[in-house]
Each structure stands twice: as C-alpha cells, then as structure tokens.
Amino acid sequence: MIISRSVFERLVVQALDDLPEEFLAALDNVDVVIEREPTREQRLAAGVGGGTLFGLYEGVPQTEREGYGFVLPDKITIFKGPIMRYARTHAEIREIVRDTVIHELAHHFGISDERLRELGRY
C-alpha cells in the first residue's frame, strides 16, 4: 500500500490530536518529525540493527530532567518507509502510526521499553 507524505503526515497529526488533553498539556520541549527511513546510527541507537524501526525517541525523558534548560527539543521521529512496508491496509497504517506515536511519547514521559512490555504495549 502506498500513501502520499501529506496523507501520512495527517495520520501523525491525528494521532497527536487524539491524545487526551492532559497528555498534550504535559508535553514539554519535544518535536515530532517524519522521515522516510531510519539512518544506520538511529538503528544502532535503538538497538535494532537490521530490524524494523517504526519510530525513535531521542532526548532527555521528563523524569530525568534535573537542571534542564536551554537545550534543543527532544525529537520523536516516525519512519514512513518501515510502516508502509509492514501495513497492508490504510487502517493498519493508521493503527501503527497511532501506536508508534504513543510508544515514543511514553519514552518522553520516562516510561521504559521494559515497563511498556509489562503494560502490554509491545
């Protein structure tokens, strides 16, 4: 399945807009961007090597921000290519985008992959 970048972008925006207001209000110094593919460095940082990477959080989680100030925004990257190769339908694309946005935002709030596994989010 192929969709345009603008349609994909709207799905990411919709995933953010659908978040409860208390989560939106709590976001602090974070940008969400879309890239076609993860770089080699991003794959290594995520620990996936040659595996699939739908999204990546890069930054300082809110739970670790002591003396935090005058820093570049955290960055959440959503990777269109891997999502498009994995999904079979528009509904699957929407679901993966939504889940990926939520997953990466969880890292921004200081929730680890281990804790996400405990919560059944993997």
N, C-alpha and C positions, 0 to 999 in steps of 0.2 A: 504494500500500500504506500502511496506517495501523497503527501500533502505539502502545500507551499510553506515557506518560512513564516509568512504572515498568519496563516491558519494555526500553525504550531505555536507561534507567539501568543495568539489569542487563548489557546488552551492553557499556557503557562499563566497568563494574566488571570484567567478564570479560576484556576486552582488557587491563586493567591486571594482573589476576591471572595472566594467561598470560605476562607478561613474565618473562624469566629472572631468577632471584634476584639476580644481580649488578647488574642494572639497577635493580631495585626498591630494593636497598640503597643505591644511589648517588643516588637522588632526594633532593634537598635543597631544602626550603622551597618546595614547589610544590603548588598545589591544582588539581584537575581539576573543572570545573563543566560543567553542561549548560544551554544557553539555547535558546530557540525559534528566534530569528533573530539574525543579527549586526546591530549598530547601524550607522548611517552612518559613525560615527567608526571603528569596528572595520574596516569595509570599506576605508576610506581608509588606515588604518594597515597593512593587509595588502596594499594596492596593487591591489585587485581592482575598485574602483569598483562597477560594476553586476554583476560576475561572481559566480560561485558560490564560497562560502566555507564549507567543512565544519568548520574548526577554526582556532583562533588561539592563538598563544603570546604572552604579554605578561610581560616580566620581564627579568632580567639572567641571561644564559646562564652556566653554571658556569665556562666558560673566560674570562669577563670579570669575575669576582668578586674584585677586589682591594679590601681594606678593607671588605669586605662584612659587614654585621651590623646588627641592629635594623631590618630592613626588612620590609615586608609580603611575603607569599609571592608567588612567581611565579604566574601564572594561565594555565591551559590551558582554553580554552572549546571545547566540542564543540557544534555547532549542529544541532539535530534537524531543523528545517524543510528546509534545503537537502538534507540526506541523504535525508530521506523523499521529497522530490520527485524526486531523482535515481535512487534504487534502485527496482527492480521486484519484488524478492523479499526474503523475510526473510534469506536467505543473503547477498544483496548488501548489505543494511543492515549485517549483522554484519561483512562484509568491509570496507566503507567506514569503519565505526566503528573497527575494529581498525587499519586503515591510517592513519586520521586521528590516533588516539591516539599511535601510533608516530611519525608525522611530527612532531607537536607536541612530543613528548618529545625527539626528536632536536634540536630547537631549544633546549630546556632544557639539553641537554648540549653546546651550542655548535656544532652541525652546521648549516651554512647551506643555503638552498634550492639554491644552485649545487652544493654538494657532494652533496646528495641527488640532484640530476639526474645527476651523474657516477656515482653508485652505482646508478642505475636505479630510484630510488624515486619518480619522477614518472610 
